[in-house]
Amino acid sequence: MTMPTPLSWKSRRDWGLDLTLDRPEVSLLRDHVQLISDLAKDWSSGAVGDFHHFIPNHYNFRVTLLNYEFKLFLNDFNIIDDPQKPEPNGKSSSRTI
């Protein structure tokens, strides 16, 4: 993580975050998709800031996934009994990528 502060006032700040995950297992439900969408809407909405106090920031996010596994549980009824075992989840249509 790098978060340097420039020497002059109102100069652009370049902040970076590098994240590497080895063997992550990500289970994604339909509710998670709605949650991420709502979070993005909340983050981008709101009152316009004061232009005289604006300080430009440039964020760099780099995420590296090694040996990853995604489990997508996105069925019509969102009935997931046990996300660790996709077979006994009834009508759930899970897919591992």
C-alpha positions in Angstrom: 0.0 0.0 0.0 1.4 3.4 -1.0 -0.2 6.6 0.2 2.3 9.4 -0.4 1.3 13.0 0.3 2.4 15.7 -2.3 4.5 18.6 -1.1 2.2 21.3 -2.6 -1.4 22.0 -1.6 -4.2 20.7 -3.9 -1.8 18.5 -5.9 -3.0 15.2 -7.1 -2.5 12.3 -4.6 -1.6 9.0 -6.1 -2.6 6.1 -3.8 -2.1 2.5 -4.7 -3.2 -0.8 -3.2 -1.8 -4.1 -4.5 -3.5 -7.3 -3.2 -2.5 -10.8 -4.0 -4.7 -13.8 -2.9 -3.5 -17.3 -3.2 -6.2 -20.0 -3.5 -9.2 -17.9 -2.7 -12.7 -19.6 -2.8 -15.4 -17.0 -3.5 -19.1 -18.0 -3.2 -21.4 -15.5 -4.8 -25.1 -15.4 -4.0 -27.7 -13.4 -5.8 -28.0 -11.2 -2.7 -24.3 -10.4 -2.9 -24.8 -9.0 -6.5 -27.6 -6.7 -5.2 -25.4 -5.7 -2.2 -22.5 -4.7 -4.4 -24.8 -2.8 -6.8 -26.3 -0.9 -3.9 -22.9 -0.1 -2.5 -21.7 1.3 -5.8 -24.9 3.5 -6.1 -24.4 4.8 -2.5 -20.7 5.5 -3.1 -21.4 7.5 -6.2 -24.4 9.4 -5.0 -24.6 12.3 -2.6 -24.1 16.1 -2.6 -21.5 17.7 -4.8 -18.5 18.7 -2.8 -17.2 22.2 -2.4 -15.0 23.0 -5.3 -12.7 25.3 -3.3 -11.7 22.5 -1.0 -11.4 19.8 -3.6 -8.2 17.7 -3.6 -7.8 15.3 -6.5 -7.0 11.7 -5.6 -6.0 9.0 -8.0 -6.6 5.5 -6.7 -4.9 2.4 -8.1 -6.3 -1.0 -7.1 -4.6 -4.1 -8.3 -6.0 -7.5 -7.3 -4.2 -10.7 -8.3 -6.0 -14.0 -7.8 -3.8 -17.2 -7.9 -5.4 -20.6 -8.1 -8.9 -19.2 -7.5 -12.3 -20.8 -7.4 -15.6 -19.0 -7.9 -18.8 -20.7 -6.9 -21.8 -18.9 -8.4 -25.1 -19.6 -6.7 -27.4 -17.5 -8.8 -30.7 -19.4 -9.2 -34.2 -18.0 -9.6 -35.4 -18.6 -6.0 -32.0 -18.1 -4.2 -32.5 -21.2 -2.1 -29.1 -22.3 -0.9 -29.1 -24.8 1.9 -25.3 -25.3 2.2 -22.9 -23.2 0.0 -20.0 -25.6 0.7 -21.9 -28.5 -1.0 -23.7 -27.4 -4.1 -25.2 -30.9 -4.8 -27.9 -31.1 -2.1 -29.2 -27.5 -2.7 -32.3 -28.7 -4.5 -33.1 -26.5 -7.5 -30.0 -24.4 -7.2 -28.0 -24.0 -10.3 -24.4 -23.7 -9.1 -21.4 -23.5 -11.4 -17.8 -23.6 -10.6 -15.4 -21.7 -12.8 
